[in-house]
Amino acid sequence: MSATADRYREPHPPDSAPQRLLLLCPSTRLVREAVAAGFAVRVLADASLPPGSPEPAKCPRTADRPDDGVPPGTPVDLVDLTDETALAAAIDTSVRVHGTQRLLAFAGTAALPAVARTAARLGVTPNPVDAARLLGEPAAMRALLNGSRHSYVPAAQARTAQELPAAVEEIGAPVTVRTLPSSARTAACGSESAGERSYLVERYLEGPEYGVVTLTVDGMHRVVGVVALHGAWHPSSHLFPAPLGERDEAEARAIATELLDLAGYEFGYAYTVVVLTADGPRVVRSRADYPDEPLASLIELAAGFCAEAELVQALAGKPVNVPTADRYAAVASYRLPVGRLLSVSGLESVSELPGVHRVHFPYASGDDIPGQGGGADGYVLLSAESTQEAARTVTEAGRLLRAEVSRRPDHL
């Protein structure tokens, strides 16, 4: 529990004057939950999203455009998230003109400087101005952890691509190289060209990866659950709850909540990825948000946990319910080779397998399949009574699904 918890207490929304919320890039489900709970909700959405867009450019967790499907009468304002002045002005107007009392930011927007600074200045967030940045910005998170000796990982920054070899030599192979966001580059490099990339070079961490999901209220961190990520349970699948031993799970939970304490995080979800190395747990990355799909559906499927409903309950001052899983849920992902999709078969057969809840295949015949990082992964979402049953279904889905891809000459 961090030091600011005792000085911040949000009043419960009274029946006669519901608390006024400004939700930045929320899912429509969250908007509906908040309105149903009696909050006066205003939505601030990304102006770049076309109506009905299924794949928002800057609000990746928003299932569809926020003004499509929200309760009638809910105001929706649009703003360009890349325009810091306009974004700060929109938040300021919501507070000073419309009486907003609390801002909640999603889809990575909590770490935007204009959002963090403006919300802190206007007193509509319990989190310190740097909390989301310290969690989500790789260099800031690593400096925070290394400075406290928690989850220490040797690291060095390269201000340009030309400096990368020296940074790699300093740390010693094998390493992980992360491209830093422009905000981190500006802080590190001052007057140098904003178009030039900077990098964080870290010692490569060997071991299984686990995702720790937390909900923090008044500085108290509740662990919603731990997800076994690719390689920790199956080479191409995630599993919830993670089949961890008691000691390993306790260590993963502890290092994730220690990071939240160090960042001064007071309210909201966080998702922290931890590697269980031979030398103990190490944090790989974190952010002030709930995990993206399809991981979010794993927890709901296995434990009946609705992230949006629980967040709204926490806002209303009601106790946070830590879920207990009564089954396992897995997501088996796949990535097609670069080229053009000629045909795909087996999707219907996969959907009919016992325990399969969703088959997501993001391409149609004739579509170009981009390189790694350029396109969406497909996946199969399933539930099972045991890890063995889940593994059998994952294997069978992989056997049934067949895609024929034509390799273009430029990709050979």
C-alpha distance (Angstrom), angle and dihedral (degrees) to the residues before:
residue distance angle dihedral
M1 . . .
S2 3.79 . .
A3 3.78 128.0 .
T4 3.81 97.0 -103.7
A5 3.80 94.9 59.9
D6 3.80 94.7 86.0
R7 3.79 95.2 50.3
Y8 3.80 95.8 49.4
R9 3.77 123.5 67.8
E10 3.79 120.1 155.9
P11 3.82 112.7 -147.8
H12 3.77 116.1 -120.4
P13 3.79 112.8 -104.2
P14 3.83 105.4 -95.1
D15 3.80 119.5 -135.8
S16 3.81 93.7 -118.8
A17 3.82 96.8 46.3
P18 3.81 113.4 27.6
Q19 3.77 116.4 -150.7
R20 3.80 111.0 -98.2
L21 3.80 114.7 -126.2
L22 3.78 129.9 -167.5
L23 3.81 109.4 -157.6
L24 3.81 115.8 -163.3
C25 3.83 114.6 -155.2
P26 3.81 94.5 -19.2
S27 3.78 127.4 169.1
T28 3.78 114.2 -105.1
R29 3.79 87.4 -118.4
L30 3.80 91.0 60.9
V31 3.80 91.0 48.7
R32 3.79 90.8 52.5
E33 3.81 92.9 47.3
A34 3.81 92.4 50.2
V35 3.79 93.7 47.5
A36 3.82 91.3 47.0
A37 3.82 89.6 52.1
G38 3.80 90.8 57.5
F39 3.80 101.5 -101.4
A40 3.80 120.6 141.0
V41 3.80 100.4 -123.2
R42 3.78 131.1 -161.2
V43 3.83 120.0 -179.2
L44 3.80 126.0 -146.2
A45 3.82 109.4 -163.9
D46 3.78 137.6 -178.9
A47 3.81 109.8 -89.2
S48 3.81 91.4 -150.3
L49 3.83 93.9 68.7
P50 3.81 114.5 102.6
P51 3.83 116.0 -136.3
G52 3.80 111.5 -77.8
S53 3.79 93.1 6.4
P54 3.84 108.8 171.4
E55 3.82 93.7 -165.2
P56 3.82 109.1 44.0
A57 3.79 113.7 -157.8
K58 3.78 99.9 -141.8
C59 3.80 103.7 15.8
P60 3.81 100.5 56.3
R61 3.81 95.8 171.0
T62 3.81 94.1 51.9
A63 3.79 105.1 102.9
D64 3.81 93.2 -154.2
R65 3.76 139.3 -12.5
P66 3.84 106.1 -53.3
D67 3.82 94.1 -126.3
D68 3.84 90.1 56.9
G69 3.81 107.8 84.7
V70 3.81 102.3 -3.2
P71 3.80 117.0 133.3
P72 3.82 113.7 -80.9
G73 3.78 113.7 -91.6
T74 3.82 95.2 27.2
P75 3.83 107.1 134.6
V76 3.80 114.6 -127.3
D77 3.81 119.2 -166.4
L78 3.80 123.1 -171.0
V79 3.79 125.8 -142.8
D80 3.79 137.2 168.4
L81 3.80 104.3 -111.1
T82 3.80 90.9 -155.6
D83 3.81 92.1 59.6
E84 3.81 104.5 81.0
T85 3.80 93.6 -172.7
A86 3.80 93.3 51.6
L87 3.80 92.2 44.1
A88 3.81 93.0 51.4
A89 3.82 90.3 46.2
A90 3.81 92.0 51.4
I91 3.80 91.6 52.5
D92 3.80 91.1 45.0
T93 3.81 91.2 51.6
S94 3.79 91.9 48.8
V95 3.80 90.6 54.2
R96 3.80 101.3 38.6
V97 3.81 99.6 35.5
H98 3.79 104.2 27.4
G99 3.81 99.0 31.6
T100 3.82 99.8 -119.3
Q101 3.82 110.7 -176.5
R102 3.80 100.9 -178.0
L103 3.81 134.0 28.4
L104 3.79 121.5 -156.1
A105 3.81 117.4 -173.8
F106 3.81 126.0 -163.2
A107 3.81 142.3 178.6
G108 3.80 92.0 46.6
T109 3.81 94.2 -54.9
A110 3.83 93.2 117.4
A111 3.82 88.4 76.0
L112 3.82 94.5 52.7
P113 3.83 107.0 114.1
A114 3.81 93.5 -133.9
V115 3.81 91.1 53.1
A116 3.81 96.7 44.9
R117 3.81 95.9 43.9
T118 3.80 96.2 43.8
A119 3.80 95.0 45.5
A120 3.81 91.4 48.7
R121 3.82 92.9 46.7
L122 3.79 91.7 51.2
G123 3.81 93.7 43.6
V124 3.80 96.3 -123.1
T125 3.80 97.5 125.6
P126 3.82 130.3 58.2
N127 3.81 91.3 -151.6
P128 3.81 121.5 95.3
V129 3.79 113.1 -107.8
D130 3.84 92.8 -105.8
A131 3.82 99.8 40.7
A132 3.82 98.9 98.8
R133 3.81 91.8 41.1
L134 3.80 92.3 51.0
L135 3.79 89.3 53.5
G136 3.79 99.9 41.5
E137 3.79 106.3 33.5
P138 3.84 107.8 82.4
A139 3.81 97.7 -145.4
A140 3.80 93.5 44.2
M141 3.81 92.8 47.9
R142 3.81 93.0 48.0
A143 3.81 92.4 47.8
L144 3.81 90.2 49.6
L145 3.80 93.4 51.0
N146 3.79 96.0 40.8
G147 3.79 91.8 47.7
S148 3.79 90.3 56.5
R149 3.83 93.5 40.1
H150 3.80 89.0 -123.1
S151 3.82 112.5 135.5
Y152 3.81 91.1 -8.5
V153 3.82 115.2 -158.5
P154 3.83 122.5 173.0
A155 3.81 108.1 -113.5
A156 3.80 141.3 168.3
Q157 3.81 134.5 -176.1
A158 3.79 125.5 -127.6
R159 3.80 112.0 -158.1
T160 3.81 92.1 -160.5
A161 3.79 138.8 13.8
Q162 3.80 87.9 -102.8
E163 3.81 89.7 62.3
L164 3.81 93.6 52.0
P165 3.82 97.5 90.0
A166 3.82 91.6 53.8
A167 3.82 91.8 48.4
V168 3.82 91.1 49.5
E169 3.80 90.3 49.7
E170 3.81 90.5 49.3
I171 3.81 93.2 54.0
G172 3.79 97.1 35.4
A173 3.79 126.2 -129.8
P174 2.94 136.8 -45.1
V175 3.81 97.0 56.1
T176 3.78 141.4 159.9
V177 3.82 116.7 -131.4
R178 3.81 119.4 -155.4
T179 3.79 125.3 -171.7
L180 3.80 108.6 -129.7
P181 3.81 121.8 -133.1
S182 3.79 117.6 -108.8
S183 3.81 92.1 -104.8
A184 3.80 90.6 59.3
R185 3.78 90.4 45.9
T186 3.81 92.0 51.8
A187 3.79 90.7 52.2
A188 3.79 93.7 46.8
C189 3.78 101.1 39.4
G190 3.77 105.5 32.0
S191 3.79 110.0 -171.7
E192 3.80 99.0 14.6
S193 3.80 121.4 114.6
A194 3.80 111.8 -66.4
G195 3.81 90.0 -145.5
E196 3.81 93.3 62.4
R197 3.79 117.7 93.1
S198 3.77 126.6 -127.7
Y199 3.79 126.9 -158.9
L200 3.78 144.1 -149.5
V201 3.80 114.6 -141.1
E202 3.81 115.5 -161.4
R203 3.77 136.0 175.1
Y204 3.80 108.2 -93.0
L205 3.80 111.3 -107.2
E206 3.79 116.0 -140.7
G207 3.78 118.9 -157.2
P208 3.82 143.2 69.0
E209 3.81 117.5 -49.2
Y210 3.80 124.9 -132.4
G211 3.79 130.4 -174.5
V212 3.82 115.5 -138.7
V213 3.81 114.8 -158.1
T214 3.81 117.3 -160.9
L215 3.79 138.3 178.2
T216 3.80 114.5 -154.6
V217 3.80 122.5 -160.3
D218 3.82 121.6 177.0
G219 3.80 89.3 -12.6
M220 3.81 93.9 -55.1
H221 3.80 112.2 122.7
R222 3.80 118.7 -145.9
V223 3.80 116.1 -169.2
V224 3.80 107.8 -133.4
G225 3.79 91.7 -170.6
V226 3.79 148.7 -57.8
V227 3.82 122.5 -104.9
A228 3.80 123.2 -155.3
L229 3.81 105.0 -133.4
H230 3.82 130.7 -154.7
G231 3.76 110.2 -45.6
A232 3.78 96.0 12.3
W233 3.81 91.4 86.0
H234 3.81 107.8 -1.5
P235 3.83 131.2 1.6
S236 3.82 94.6 -115.0
S237 3.80 104.0 21.3
H238 3.78 143.7 76.4
L239 3.82 121.6 -145.0
F240 3.81 133.9 -161.0
P241 2.95 127.2 -130.2
A242 3.80 94.7 29.6
P243 3.82 111.8 -125.1
L244 3.81 92.7 -126.4
G245 3.76 131.2 154.2
E246 3.79 116.1 -111.3
R247 3.81 94.7 -105.9
D248 3.81 95.7 46.2
E249 3.79 92.3 48.3
A250 3.81 91.9 48.1
E251 3.83 90.5 51.5
A252 3.81 92.8 48.6
R253 3.80 91.3 49.5
A254 3.79 93.0 46.2
I255 3.80 97.0 51.3
A256 3.82 91.5 47.5
T257 3.80 93.9 51.7
E258 3.81 91.5 43.6
L259 3.80 88.6 58.7
L260 3.81 90.6 51.6
D261 3.80 89.8 51.8
L262 3.80 91.9 49.6
A263 3.82 90.8 51.1
G264 3.80 91.6 48.5
Y265 3.79 91.5 -122.5
E266 3.81 110.1 178.3
F267 3.79 109.7 169.5
G268 3.79 139.3 18.2
Y269 3.77 143.3 34.1
A270 3.79 123.3 -50.0
Y271 3.78 131.6 -172.5
T272 3.80 117.1 -154.5
V273 3.81 126.0 -178.3
V274 3.79 115.0 -147.9
V275 3.81 129.4 -171.3
L276 3.81 116.4 -150.6
T277 3.80 100.2 -142.8
A278 3.79 128.2 -179.8
D279 3.82 86.8 -100.9
G280 3.78 94.9 51.6
P281 3.82 136.5 -85.1
R282 3.79 119.5 -29.5
V283 3.81 128.0 -172.5
V284 3.81 113.7 -123.7
R285 3.79 100.9 179.9
S286 3.77 142.4 -23.7
R287 3.78 141.6 -174.1
A288 3.78 139.3 -172.4
D289 3.78 97.6 -109.8
Y290 3.79 145.0 72.7
P291 3.83 115.3 -85.7
D292 3.80 117.1 -89.2
E293 3.77 125.4 -110.9
P294 2.91 133.8 -46.0
L295 3.84 91.1 28.1
A296 3.80 90.8 55.5
S297 3.80 90.5 59.0
L298 3.81 91.7 51.8
I299 3.78 92.2 65.9
E300 3.79 94.0 44.6
L301 3.79 92.3 47.5
A302 3.81 96.1 48.1
A303 3.80 99.3 37.3
G304 3.80 107.4 18.1
F305 3.80 89.1 -118.7
C306 3.81 115.0 157.8
A307 3.80 105.8 -161.7
E308 3.79 94.8 -162.9
A309 3.81 94.6 49.1
E310 3.81 92.7 48.0
L311 3.80 92.1 49.2
V312 3.78 90.7 52.2
Q313 3.80 90.4 48.2
A314 3.80 89.4 52.7
L315 3.82 89.9 51.1
A316 3.79 88.7 52.8
G317 3.81 90.3 55.5
K318 3.79 95.5 -108.7
P319 3.83 122.8 138.6
V320 3.79 117.6 -85.6
N321 3.79 113.1 -115.9
V322 3.80 112.2 -140.0
P323 3.82 105.5 -150.0
T324 3.77 126.1 -123.4
A325 3.78 115.2 -151.3
D326 3.81 116.8 -133.7
R327 3.81 94.2 -175.2
Y328 3.78 140.9 13.8
A329 3.80 124.4 -96.6
A330 3.77 124.3 -163.0
V331 3.76 137.5 -177.1
A332 3.80 118.4 -154.3
S333 3.79 110.7 -160.3
Y334 3.77 130.7 -164.5
R335 3.80 136.6 -173.9
L336 3.77 123.0 -155.1
P337 3.80 121.9 -136.1
V338 3.81 118.3 -99.5
G339 3.81 112.6 -85.9
R340 3.81 139.4 65.6
L341 3.80 121.4 -42.0
L342 3.79 108.8 -123.2
S343 3.80 99.1 175.7
V344 3.78 143.2 -19.9
S345 3.80 129.2 -156.0
G346 3.78 138.2 179.0
L347 3.80 98.9 45.9
E348 3.81 93.3 119.4
S349 3.80 92.3 45.2
V350 3.81 90.6 51.1
S351 3.81 91.0 50.0
E352 3.81 89.5 54.9
L353 3.80 95.1 54.6
P354 3.84 114.2 114.6
G355 3.79 111.5 -90.1
V356 3.82 96.8 12.9
H357 3.81 111.1 136.6
R358 3.80 103.1 170.6
V359 3.80 139.1 13.9
H360 3.80 112.8 -163.8
F361 3.79 115.6 -168.9
P362 3.83 110.4 167.8
Y363 3.82 98.6 -167.1
A364 3.81 138.2 69.3
S365 3.78 129.4 -157.6
G366 3.78 109.5 -73.3
D367 3.82 94.9 28.3
D368 3.78 119.8 130.2
I369 3.80 112.9 -120.5
P370 3.82 109.4 -141.2
G371 3.77 126.4 -144.9
Q372 3.79 124.1 -89.3
G373 3.77 111.2 -55.9
G374 3.81 92.5 17.9
G375 3.78 100.5 85.4
A376 3.77 144.7 32.1
D377 3.78 124.8 -86.5
G378 3.76 119.3 -124.5
Y379 3.78 119.4 -134.6
V380 3.78 147.5 179.8
L381 3.82 117.6 -135.6
L382 3.80 116.5 -155.1
S383 3.79 144.2 158.8
A384 3.80 130.7 -144.7
E385 3.77 141.8 174.6
S386 3.80 93.3 -121.5
T387 3.79 140.8 17.7
Q388 3.80 89.2 -112.1
E389 3.80 91.7 55.6
A390 3.81 90.6 47.3
A391 3.81 91.0 50.9
R392 3.80 91.7 51.2
T393 3.80 91.6 52.5
V394 3.80 91.8 47.8
T395 3.81 90.5 51.7
E396 3.81 92.7 47.6
A397 3.82 92.2 48.6
G398 3.80 89.7 52.6
R399 3.81 90.3 50.8
L400 3.80 94.6 49.9
L401 3.78 99.7 44.8
R402 3.81 113.2 84.1
A403 3.80 127.4 174.5
E404 3.80 127.3 -178.5
V405 3.80 113.1 -150.7
S406 3.79 126.0 -174.6
R407 3.80 111.8 -139.3
R408 3.80 109.6 -134.1
P409 3.83 116.4 -138.6
D410 3.82 92.3 -113.1
H411 3.80 89.4 58.0
L412 3.78 99.3 47.7
